[in-house]
Amino acid sequence: MRAIALRVRTTLTARWWLTLGVVLVVAAPTAVVLVLGVNAHRAATLPERFTRAVGGDADTIVVQPAGPALTPEIAALPDVRQAESMTFVFAQPTAEAETVEGPEVNVFGITDIRALGALVKEGRAASADGDEFPDAEEFVANRSFVRDYDLAVGDRVPFASWSQQQVDESTVLNEPPEGPTIDGVLVGVVDGPADLDDPTDSVFFTSAILEEPVGIVASLIAVRLTPGTTLDEFRTSLEAIPGHEQLFFQPGRMVSSSARNAIRAQAVGAVILAAVAGLAVVAAIGQLLLRQRAAGATARGPLLALGYTRRQAAMEGIVWASAVIAAGVLLGVIGAVLLTPLVPQGFLRRLDPAAGEISFDPVVLLGGAAVLALALLAWVAVGSLAARPAVDERPSSTTETLTRSLQPAEATGVRFAFSRGRSGRSALVTTAALAVAIAVALGSAVFASNIHTLVGDPARYGSDFDYITGNSFGTGEPAPWPDVAQLDGLAGASFVATGSAVLDEQDIDVVGVDPVRGSMLPPVIDGAFPASADEVALGRVTARQLGLREGDEVTLTSGSGATATFRVVGLAVLPNPSFGQGGGHGAAMLLSGFQRLEPDTQPNSLMIDLEPGASVPAELEPFSPQPAEEQTTPTDVVNLDRTRSVPTVLAVLIGALAILTLGHALLTSTRQRRRDLAVLRSLGADRPWIGRTVHAQASALALAAAIIGVPVGIVAGRALYRSVVDRLGLVPDVTTPTLLVALVVGGVLVVANLAAAIPAHRARRAPVTSLLRVE
């Protein structure tokens, strides 16, 4: 050991500049991998950290479909610790605003933005005192509103509002606003998980604007109960409040299930990205350290002659690498800490309470550093101690059969790719690695392609109609519908009523459908749609959460306390009703079934399908028909769409690693076959001939990997997409993008030949004497 220590100390001091360079090479990618790990950990813990930052989850969200918010009455109940409300107001920025008109905006009057699940990231919270802006109403807004209207904190924006009478008569947005003008001033920018569920531009005034004669529709009231109070006890106490019959309930989580799914998908993608990057760093840096050790083999020759054993020589390299790895990883940890303000990115950054701050995550930084250091040391140790005897190269019979119809240069390249022996083993490893890379990249691409198709096809998430008309908010008097059955140009039409009911102590959205022309019903993914008033179809997510299946009997309870029993006959994909989730959430039935619960229920919307080439009948124009693609997309679909970047980034990363793997394999093969190339050159093979040989070798490896990886990737991508969509309760149709598959196969060949460019150039240019110098 004394001799080894002396040699290592001499190397570290005499060649300190080289050692420092290697340490920095170890430190830089280590810092990147560790900060990717911090990014993954932050994403995984984001829901809990955000919830703590806003004061914890509410015990329930009370939904009030109409009328002034009952927040004061609810807050006065003895079981209630806190009640904060958000009331929807029909108002829009006016044309006289300092900026151009933008998209439709949701305007709310709120009591406490933080308690309702949002954080002020720029500026400050709105105040009703008016000390700073006595001539204007302060408001905060989400980032999409600030971006779309090109605003900054301090800008003034007037809002025109519609009256309550216009809201009740369903003439909002179709008639000029008759409510008061609200002079607003932007004082803050907010971020919250609600933007993941509904990315619509949103503006939040204080509840003071509700004192004006503005048209309001509905309110969401976040209720936190006193310790020990149950939800059943709270619901019982609500009976003392006039108008409690219209109230229904939603989960009180500040980060909804659909938002958590989106965050979880980003976290899983970040974990995979960090793991793949870690493996790549271990492989690349490990090879670098082994090559650095091999570079000093000539200097150890005299020592071996003096009795310095090969075992000692190997241990010398391991000890030197250990010192370099320790120093490099330590610097990498410091670098990662300095890089932590850069993560997370994307929509996660907008939610992270610690975004932009330097932080030290001991679990990830110290644990990840230890794993990387041990992996690098193991790589160097195995590479230093393992001895592999040379094995004679010989082509296989399959290779000979495949090369009979090829030109000599291409046939030689195929033989180089698949010969038995040491090079053959290397080719097998390379082919397997490429096949895995192609399968992962193509599977990710198939998954992302199907998500794109899903988002662009409303029928797959329940909006299986061309247009919808009416007042889905259910306020005011029922619309005087024309005789839809007699209208021209309609292929199908169904009236729809939306509401809620309690099932197994959970509030669920309910959609009642009355087909009046054709059989226009929500899509069914299992079983059948209800054919009688005592049958119900559930969303797959709701059925799974409640442990229900086809044939079960369920009892629904309305807001007024009426109950009715139904038999589950299938799983349906629900259209997105007001203040509901749609998709795989809720229950669907015939309108006659809904009226068993609420006898006074009347349709508030009309879904229609047009005949080919037909337009919306003139009789329906006063109801402002909207295309299906303009309807609110279910939150599960919105958040699934946000995860499309994860498989895309993964595919790009895996593809880059595949290029590096193939390029390194070809360079190694070229070095190992110096003698073969020299013999070919001496027999008359010119430089273009040698170049074609190397390119043929790369193409053969790529094709062999594609033959394995392409079908595996297609099957895996389809299975993953079907699994995700099935879990969300959406229409599970899946497609195989044949053009994309063809592009991937062609791209693999192109990339393989690009990766072969440098090895081919080196093989063409090297003189015969150089190729034979090792002989």
Backbone hydrogen bonds, N-H to C=O, Kabsch-Sander energy under -0.5 kcal/mol:
donor,donor_aa,acceptor,acceptor_aa,energy
5,A,1,M,-2.8
6,L,2,R,-2.3
7,R,3,A,-2.3
8,V,4,I,-2.5
9,R,5,A,-2.5
10,T,6,L,-2.3
11,T,7,R,-2.3
12,L,8,V,-2.6
13,T,9,R,-1.9
14,A,10,T,-2.9
15,R,11,T,-1.6
16,W,13,T,-1.0
19,T,15,R,-2.3
20,L,16,W,-2.9
21,G,17,W,-1.8
22,V,18,L,-2.2
23,V,19,T,-2.4
24,L,20,L,-2.4
25,V,21,G,-2.0
26,V,22,V,-2.1
27,A,23,V,-2.5
28,A,24,L,-2.4
30,T,26,V,-1.4
31,A,27,A,-2.6
32,V,28,A,-1.7
33,V,29,P,-2.6
34,L,30,T,-2.6
35,V,31,A,-2.3
36,L,32,V,-1.9
37,G,33,V,-1.9
38,V,34,L,-2.3
39,N,35,V,-2.2
40,A,36,L,-2.1
41,H,37,G,-2.4
42,R,38,V,-2.7
43,A,39,N,-2.2
44,A,40,A,-2.3
45,T,41,H,-1.8
46,L,42,R,-0.6
46,L,43,A,-0.7
49,R,45,T,-2.3
50,F,46,L,-3.0
51,T,47,P,-2.2
52,R,48,E,-2.1
53,A,49,R,-1.8
54,V,50,F,-1.5
55,G,52,R,-1.3
56,G,51,T,-3.1
58,A,252,G,-2.4
59,D,223,V,-2.0
60,T,223,V,-1.4
61,I,250,Q,-2.7
62,V,60,T,-0.6
62,V,221,I,-3.0
63,V,61,I,-0.6
63,V,248,F,-3.6
64,Q,62,V,-0.6
64,Q,219,S,-2.9
74,I,70,L,-2.5
75,A,71,T,-2.9
76,A,72,P,-1.4
77,L,74,I,-1.4
80,V,77,L,-1.6
81,R,79,D,-0.5
81,R,224,R,-2.6
82,Q,224,R,-2.1
84,E,222,A,-2.1
86,M,220,L,-2.1
87,T,109,G,-2.7
88,F,218,A,-2.9
89,V,107,V,-3.3
90,F,215,G,-2.7
91,A,89,V,-1.2
92,Q,160,A,-2.4
94,T,158,P,-2.3
97,A,94,T,-1.7
98,E,156,R,-0.7
106,N,201,D,-3.1
107,V,89,V,-0.7
107,V,105,V,-0.5
108,F,203,V,-2.4
109,G,87,T,-2.3
110,I,108,F,-0.5
110,I,205,F,-2.5
111,T,85,S,-1.7
116,L,112,D,-1.0
117,G,114,R,-1.7
118,A,113,I,-1.0
119,L,191,D,-2.8
121,K,119,L,-0.7
121,K,189,V,-2.5
122,E,189,V,-1.6
124,R,187,V,-2.5
136,A,133,F,-1.6
137,E,183,D,-3.5
138,E,127,S,-0.5
138,E,136,A,-0.5
139,F,185,V,-2.1
140,V,204,F,-2.2
141,A,188,G,-1.6
142,N,202,S,-2.0
143,R,190,V,-0.6
146,V,142,N,-1.8
147,R,143,R,-2.8
148,D,144,S,-2.9
149,Y,145,F,-2.2
150,D,147,R,-1.0
151,L,146,V,-2.3
154,G,186,L,-3.3
155,D,152,A,-2.3
157,V,184,G,-2.6
159,F,182,I,-2.9
160,A,92,Q,-2.9
161,S,180,P,-0.7
162,W,90,F,-2.3
167,V,163,S,-1.7
168,D,164,Q,-2.6
169,E,165,Q,-1.8
170,S,167,V,-1.3
171,T,166,Q,-2.4
172,V,166,Q,-0.6
174,N,171,T,-1.4
175,E,171,T,-1.4
179,G,161,S,-2.3
182,I,159,F,-3.2
183,D,181,T,-0.6
184,G,157,V,-1.8
184,G,182,I,-0.9
185,V,137,E,-2.0
186,L,155,D,-2.8
187,V,139,F,-2.6
188,G,139,F,-0.7
189,V,122,E,-2.3
190,V,141,A,-2.4
191,D,119,L,-2.3
195,D,192,G,-1.7
196,L,193,P,-1.3
197,D,193,P,-1.2
198,D,194,A,-2.7
201,D,104,E,-0.5
203,V,106,N,-2.8
204,F,140,V,-3.4
205,F,108,F,-3.0
205,F,203,V,-0.5
206,T,138,E,-0.7
207,S,110,I,-1.4
209,I,206,T,-1.6
210,L,207,S,-1.2
211,E,208,A,-1.6
212,E,209,I,-1.5
214,V,212,E,-2.3
215,G,162,W,-2.6
216,I,214,V,-0.5
217,V,88,F,-1.7
219,S,64,Q,-2.4
220,L,86,M,-2.5
221,I,62,V,-2.7
222,A,84,E,-3.0
222,A,220,L,-0.6
223,V,60,T,-2.6
223,V,221,I,-0.6
224,R,82,Q,-2.9
226,T,79,D,-2.6
229,T,226,T,-2.1
234,F,230,T,-2.0
235,R,231,L,-2.7
236,T,232,D,-2.0
237,S,233,E,-2.1
238,L,234,F,-1.5
239,E,235,R,-0.5
239,E,236,T,-1.2
240,A,237,S,-1.4
241,I,238,L,-2.3
244,H,241,I,-1.4
246,Q,243,G,-1.2
247,L,244,H,-1.4
248,F,63,V,-1.8
250,Q,61,I,-2.5
256,S,254,M,-0.6
260,R,256,S,-2.6
261,N,257,S,-2.2
262,A,258,S,-1.9
263,I,259,A,-2.6
264,R,260,R,-3.2
265,A,261,N,-2.3
266,Q,262,A,-1.9
267,A,263,I,-2.6
268,V,264,R,-3.0
269,G,265,A,-2.4
270,A,266,Q,-2.5
271,V,267,A,-2.5
272,I,268,V,-2.6
273,L,269,G,-2.7
274,A,270,A,-2.6
275,A,271,V,-2.7
276,V,272,I,-3.0
277,A,273,L,-2.5
278,G,274,A,-2.4
279,L,275,A,-2.5
280,A,276,V,-2.5
281,V,277,A,-2.5
282,V,278,G,-2.6
283,A,279,L,-2.5
284,A,280,A,-2.9
285,I,281,V,-2.9
286,G,282,V,-2.1
287,Q,283,A,-2.1
288,L,284,A,-2.1
289,L,285,I,-2.6
290,L,286,G,-2.2
291,R,287,Q,-2.7
292,Q,288,L,-2.3
293,R,289,L,-2.1
294,A,290,L,-2.5
295,A,291,R,-1.8
296,G,292,Q,-0.6
296,G,293,R,-1.1
297,A,294,A,-1.8
300,R,296,G,-1.0
301,G,297,A,-0.5
301,G,298,T,-1.1
304,L,300,R,-2.3
305,A,301,G,-1.7
306,L,302,P,-1.2
307,G,304,L,-1.2
308,Y,303,L,-2.7
309,T,307,G,-0.7
313,A,309,T,-2.1
314,A,310,R,-2.4
315,M,311,R,-2.4
316,E,312,Q,-2.4
317,G,313,A,-1.7
318,I,314,A,-1.8
319,V,315,M,-2.8
320,W,316,E,-2.5
321,A,317,G,-2.4
322,S,318,I,-2.2
323,A,319,V,-2.0
324,V,320,W,-2.2
325,I,321,A,-3.1
326,A,322,S,-2.5
327,A,323,A,-2.2
328,G,324,V,-2.8
329,V,325,I,-3.0
330,L,326,A,-2.0
331,L,327,A,-2.2
332,G,328,G,-2.2
333,V,329,V,-2.2
334,I,330,L,-1.8
335,G,331,L,-2.7
336,A,332,G,-2.5
337,V,333,V,-2.1
338,L,334,I,-1.8
339,L,335,G,-1.2
340,T,336,A,-0.8
340,T,337,V,-0.8
342,L,339,L,-2.3
343,V,340,T,-1.5
348,L,345,Q,-0.9
349,R,346,G,-0.8
350,R,346,G,-0.9
351,L,347,F,-0.7
351,L,348,L,-0.8
352,D,348,L,-1.8
355,A,352,D,-1.5
357,E,354,A,-1.9
361,D,359,S,-0.6
365,L,361,D,-3.0
366,L,362,P,-1.5
367,G,362,P,-1.0
367,G,363,V,-0.8
368,G,364,V,-2.5
369,A,365,L,-1.9
370,A,366,L,-2.2
371,V,367,G,-2.2
372,L,368,G,-2.6
373,A,369,A,-2.6
374,L,370,A,-2.6
375,A,371,V,-2.5
376,L,372,L,-2.6
377,L,373,A,-2.4
378,A,374,L,-2.6
379,W,375,A,-2.2
380,V,376,L,-2.4
381,A,377,L,-2.8
382,V,378,A,-2.8
383,G,379,W,-2.4
384,S,380,V,-2.2
385,L,381,A,-2.6
386,A,382,V,-2.3
394,R,420,R,-1.2
400,E,396,S,-2.0
401,T,397,S,-2.0
402,L,398,T,-2.2
403,T,399,T,-1.6
404,R,400,E,-0.6
404,R,401,T,-0.8
406,L,403,T,-1.2
411,A,407,Q,-3.1
412,T,408,P,-2.4
413,G,409,A,-1.9
414,V,410,E,-2.1
415,R,411,A,-2.2
416,F,412,T,-2.5
417,A,413,G,-1.7
418,F,414,V,-1.9
419,S,415,R,-0.9
420,R,394,R,-3.2
422,R,391,V,-0.6
425,R,421,G,-2.5
426,S,422,R,-2.2
427,A,423,S,-2.5
428,L,424,G,-2.3
429,V,425,R,-2.2
430,T,426,S,-2.6
431,T,427,A,-3.0
432,A,428,L,-2.3
433,A,429,V,-2.5
434,L,430,T,-2.7
435,A,431,T,-2.6
436,V,432,A,-2.2
437,A,433,A,-2.3
438,I,434,L,-2.9
439,A,435,A,-2.5
440,V,436,V,-2.7
441,A,437,A,-2.8
442,L,438,I,-3.0
443,G,439,A,-2.5
444,S,440,V,-2.4
445,A,441,A,-2.0
446,V,442,L,-2.8
447,F,443,G,-2.2
448,A,444,S,-2.6
449,S,445,A,-2.5
450,N,446,V,-2.1
451,I,447,F,-1.9
452,H,448,A,-2.1
453,T,449,S,-2.0
454,L,450,N,-2.5
455,V,451,I,-2.7
456,G,452,H,-1.6
457,D,454,L,-1.5
460,R,457,D,-2.0
461,Y,458,P,-1.4
462,G,459,A,-1.1
463,S,458,P,-1.9
464,D,462,G,-1.9
465,F,463,S,-1.7
466,D,608,I,-2.0
467,Y,608,I,-2.0
468,I,626,Q,-2.1
469,T,606,L,-2.2
470,G,623,F,-1.4
471,N,604,N,-1.7
472,S,470,G,-0.6
474,G,471,N,-1.3
481,W,479,A,-1.8
484,V,482,P,-1.7
486,Q,483,D,-1.6
487,L,484,V,-1.5
490,L,487,L,-0.6
491,A,489,G,-0.5
491,A,609,D,-2.8
492,G,609,D,-1.6
493,A,517,R,-2.4
494,S,607,M,-2.5
495,F,514,D,-2.3
496,V,605,S,-2.7
497,A,512,G,-2.3
499,G,510,V,-2.0
501,A,508,I,-2.0
502,V,557,T,-2.9
503,L,506,Q,-3.4
504,D,555,T,-0.5
506,Q,503,L,-1.4
508,I,501,A,-2.9
510,V,499,G,-2.5
511,V,587,A,-2.4
512,G,497,A,-3.1
513,V,589,M,-2.5
514,D,495,F,-2.6
516,V,493,A,-2.2
517,R,493,A,-1.7
521,L,519,S,-1.0
525,I,571,L,-2.3
526,D,571,L,-1.3
528,A,569,V,-1.9
535,E,532,S,-1.5
536,V,567,R,-2.1
537,A,588,A,-2.9
538,L,570,G,-1.9
539,G,586,G,-2.7
541,V,584,G,-1.0
542,T,584,G,-1.7
543,A,539,G,-2.8
544,R,540,R,-2.5
545,Q,541,V,-2.6
546,L,542,T,-2.0
547,G,543,A,-0.7
547,G,544,R,-0.7
548,L,543,A,-2.6
551,G,568,V,-3.2
552,D,549,R,-2.1
554,V,566,F,-2.9
556,L,554,V,-0.5
556,L,564,A,-2.6
557,T,502,V,-1.8
558,S,562,A,-2.9
561,G,558,S,-1.4
564,A,556,L,-1.8
566,F,554,V,-3.0
567,R,534,D,-2.2
568,V,552,D,-3.1
569,V,536,V,-2.3
570,G,536,V,-0.7
571,L,526,D,-3.1
572,A,538,L,-1.9
573,V,523,P,-2.8
574,L,572,A,-0.6
574,L,583,G,-2.8
580,G,577,P,-1.8
583,G,461,Y,-0.5
583,G,574,L,-2.7
584,G,728,L,-0.7
585,H,582,G,-1.7
587,A,509,D,-2.4
588,A,537,A,-3.3
589,M,511,V,-2.3
591,L,513,V,-2.2
593,G,590,L,-0.6
594,F,590,L,-1.9
595,Q,591,L,-2.2
596,R,592,S,-0.5
596,R,593,G,-1.0
597,L,593,G,-0.7
597,L,594,F,-1.0
598,E,594,F,-2.6
601,T,598,E,-2.3
604,N,496,V,-2.4
605,S,496,V,-1.8
606,L,469,T,-2.1
607,M,494,S,-3.0
608,I,467,Y,-2.7
609,D,492,G,-2.7
611,E,489,G,-2.4
614,A,611,E,-2.4
620,L,617,P,-1.7
621,E,617,P,-0.5
621,E,618,A,-1.0
623,F,620,L,-1.6
624,S,621,E,-2.0
626,Q,468,I,-2.5
628,A,466,D,-1.8
630,E,627,P,-1.5
631,Q,628,A,-1.6
637,V,634,P,-0.7
638,V,634,P,-2.2
639,N,635,T,-2.7
640,L,636,D,-1.9
641,D,637,V,-2.4
642,R,638,V,-1.4
643,T,639,N,-0.8
643,T,640,L,-0.8
644,R,641,D,-1.5
645,S,642,R,-0.7
646,V,643,T,-1.4
648,T,644,R,-1.4
649,V,645,S,-3.0
650,L,646,V,-2.5
651,A,647,P,-2.6
652,V,648,T,-2.2
653,L,649,V,-2.7
654,I,650,L,-2.9
655,G,651,A,-2.3
656,A,652,V,-2.3
657,L,653,L,-2.4
658,A,654,I,-2.2
659,I,655,G,-2.1
660,L,656,A,-2.2
661,T,657,L,-2.7
662,L,658,A,-2.7
663,G,659,I,-2.8
664,H,660,L,-2.6
665,A,661,T,-2.4
666,L,662,L,-2.5
667,L,663,G,-2.3
668,T,664,H,-2.6
669,S,665,A,-2.5
670,T,666,L,-2.5
671,R,667,L,-2.0
672,Q,668,T,-2.6
673,R,669,S,-1.7
674,R,671,R,-1.3
677,L,673,R,-2.7
678,A,674,R,-2.6
679,V,675,R,-2.4
680,L,676,D,-2.4
681,R,677,L,-2.5
682,S,678,A,-2.4
683,L,679,V,-1.4
684,G,681,R,-1.4
685,A,680,L,-2.5
690,I,686,D,-2.0
691,G,687,R,-2.4
692,R,688,P,-2.4
693,T,689,W,-1.6
694,V,690,I,-1.9
695,H,691,G,-2.2
696,A,692,R,-2.5
697,Q,693,T,-2.1
698,A,694,V,-2.1
699,S,695,H,-2.6
700,A,696,A,-2.4
701,L,697,Q,-2.1
702,A,698,A,-2.4
703,L,699,S,-2.8
704,A,700,A,-2.3
705,A,701,L,-2.2
706,A,702,A,-2.5
707,I,703,L,-2.5
708,I,704,A,-1.1
709,G,705,A,-3.6
710,V,706,A,-2.5
712,V,708,I,-1.2
713,G,709,G,-2.8
714,I,710,V,-2.5
715,V,711,P,-2.4
716,A,712,V,-2.6
717,G,713,G,-2.8
718,R,714,I,-2.4
719,A,715,V,-2.4
720,L,716,A,-2.6
721,Y,717,G,-2.3
722,R,718,R,-2.7
723,S,719,A,-2.2
724,V,720,L,-2.3
725,V,721,Y,-2.8
726,D,722,R,-2.4
727,R,723,S,-2.0
728,L,724,V,-1.5
729,G,725,V,-0.7
729,G,726,D,-0.7
730,L,725,V,-2.1
731,V,460,R,-2.5
738,T,736,T,-1.6
741,V,737,P,-2.3
742,A,738,T,-2.6
743,L,739,L,-2.4
744,V,740,L,-2.4
745,V,741,V,-2.4
746,G,742,A,-2.6
747,G,743,L,-2.9
748,V,744,V,-2.4
749,L,745,V,-1.7
750,V,746,G,-2.3
751,V,747,G,-3.1
752,A,748,V,-2.5
753,N,749,L,-2.1
754,L,750,V,-2.0
755,A,751,V,-2.8
756,A,752,A,-1.2
757,A,754,L,-1.3
760,A,756,A,-2.6
761,H,757,A,-2.3
762,R,758,I,-2.5
763,A,759,P,-2.4
764,R,760,A,-2.3
765,R,761,H,-2.2
766,A,762,R,-1.8
771,L,767,P,-2.1
772,L,768,V,-1.8
773,R,770,S,-1.0
775,E,772,L,-1.6
